[in-house]
Amino acid sequence: MPQTVPGGLSVADEVIVDMIGYAALESYGVVGMASPSLADGIAKRLPANRLRKGIEVDITDRGIHADLYIIAEQGTNLTEVSRNLADRVAFVLKDSAQLQVDGIEVHIQGINVSN
């Protein structure tokens, strides 16, 4: 029989951003995260150890609001990629961390063209 333990749970902002980043990289059509600001008008894929730079999180009284800056795979339906990514991130936040989600916005900063 499960016991209830008194207390609370606190999740660090960095952990929330990491959860969002890993959920994004596992999403169909997402090849990487990009910086929110385009240097010289060119989107560059961030290395895996700098995922956090492609995610902006605002914690409001209504929940988590996240802006994700991604690079998508060429030939994918960008609307579906965005919708699937937003749904996956919302699911991870609600299911794993039991956090309320205020909104997920996906910004496609570039397209990965395979040679």
C-alpha angles and dihedrals in degrees: 000000000000118000124217113229116205117235141069140272123234122189117198117235090239090057091052091051091048091051090051092047095051091046089052094051090051092053121105114259096015112115098172150329123272134203115265090234119061111225109215089348092292125119113219124196112243118228116251092256090060099049092125092068090067094054130069118191128192118187111209133173087262094054141265120344113191133187114199121196110200145171112226130207116258114254097027123121101256093203091055093044090053094045094047091047093050091047093048094049092047090049093050093049094046097041104037102031100021091229127153115243119219095180147326119215122189120205115191105211097177150348123246109228112201117215 
